[in-house]
């Protein structure tokens, strides 16, 4: 888990951890914390803050603008390596606009393309770019694919290594980063992200609005998420609420009525909820997962809306990730079981606290049935907890 600082081996470069803000998480230097799914070398040079300024273009199905990266580097290090996948990079500059030398390395089908930047004295890098066609993290939905049928919709899914297809950064769970964003979208639509919303949207001419967001906690970059669509908000309690298309909002809010009770139960079990708000967004049916634990904004499939709260263990699960997964994260995808294993246990404890022992026993029984079924469908190499994923995409195991 990417939580503690360990001593450096004498043969390694002094890690770049000396003059960082207090909210920046350290980098583990153990051999088993080396992420084979990232091109980054964070003990030499690492990204610790990302600032996005992007326009969302539904016609071109791309986001375009800049990513400003705050970096920290070890002594005698001259380059930093970023992860990317099919990004159209126009240029990379320092914060004053001076061009920096950069090069794209050999492309891997699974991992994308390494981007190596020679930074000189710069400690802020500005990448001018656009996402490519069919960016793997971004789903562009036509109006016909939404509940309302009037407007398009954009949603992202960064786990495990897909955010490099729209954000040029070091896309590894062990390289936690704070971040902020300015997102400009068509006037009729609303942008939400997995971060605190800052102020009211600002009009941009006659056709757009700019939304601002800020995440002051270091998070693994796969948890940076965005959704843009014809959505509205309904509060559920003092620190929780739900976003959804207007057609889905009443049913979603009714199904999520126990959210505040779940948060209180989770705090009694695991300690304070450290993320401020716990909001959710109910997405169109094409969202490929049941839920995704993006901080402050859980992404949910509408299929959990049964009308009788019988499927709300999903909410307990995604809420539990606020402790196991989002605060305490596997350093590499080989140890992803640490995220999900602890979260399933925590989910069941929340269900027990809110709905009682009978509901808890039912969840345990269902989990065991699912486990037995899943084990029967796995190949032998997929069955160990700490798994060897070298040469494989993390999704080959999930």
Secondary structure as UniProt FT lines:
FT   TURN            2..3
FT   TURN            10..11
FT   TURN            22..23
FT   HELIX           31..33
FT   TURN            36..37
FT   TURN            42..44
FT   STRAND          45..57
FT   TURN            58..61
FT   STRAND          62..73
FT   TURN            75..76
FT   STRAND          79..84
FT   STRAND          88..94
FT   TURN            95..96
FT   STRAND          102..108
FT   TURN            109..111
FT   STRAND          112..118
FT   TURN            120..121
FT   STRAND          124..130
FT   TURN            133..134
FT   TURN            136..137
FT   STRAND          138..141
FT   HELIX           143..145
FT   STRAND          153..156
FT   TURN            159..162
FT   HELIX           163..165
FT   TURN            173..174
FT   STRAND          177..186
FT   TURN            187..188
FT   STRAND          190..193
FT   STRAND          196..197
FT   STRAND          202..204
FT   TURN            205..207
FT   STRAND          208..219
FT   HELIX           221..223
FT   STRAND          226..229
FT   STRAND          232..235
FT   STRAND          240..244
FT   HELIX           246..255
FT   TURN            256..258
FT   HELIX           259..270
FT   TURN            274..275
FT   STRAND          278..283
FT   TURN            285..286
FT   STRAND          291..292
FT   TURN            295..296
FT   STRAND          297..301
FT   HELIX           302..304
FT   TURN            310..312
FT   HELIX           313..320
FT   TURN            321..323
FT   TURN            325..327
FT   HELIX           333..335
FT   HELIX           337..355
FT   HELIX           357..377
FT   HELIX           380..382
FT   TURN            390..391
FT   HELIX           394..396
//
